[in-house]
């Protein structure tokens, strides 16, 4: 799915992400548009979505700007810095996630989003 892009919007914050070439990216793309209410865990924002996926090339260590699906919580996660699970300054998921997209710039802007704000993922042409 390289070349496929999505828009992520929460209140006045909006950015784009490029999808990876994996099953999770295809499943999320096929389920779009998706919405959920923002929650924070350190420098991570996550929100539940009505998608139920198994682990797929899962990992706990992620990069700044990674967008992932968290199977135990049926949630999409956006990482921009340390989380409670981090061992330093790197982003780290609480448990294994399926990275399915990457935000090249602007991921840190989601730190401004208040809990409970509606987050929307939608396809870009």
KATA-V366127 format. One record per run of one state. SS is the DSSP state (a for helix, b for strand, c for the rest). FROM is the first residue (numbers start at 0). TO is the last residue. Records with the same first field share a line. If there is no record, write none. Layout:
SS: FROM-TO / FROM-TO
This chain:
c: 0-3 / 10-11 / 19-21 / 31-32 / 37-37 / 40-42 / 48-57 / 61-64 / 73-73 / 79-90 / 102-105 / 112-116 / 123-124
b: 4-9 / 12-18 / 33-36 / 38-39 / 43-47 / 58-60 / 65-69 / 74-78 / 91-101 / 117-122
a: 22-30 / 70-72 / 106-111
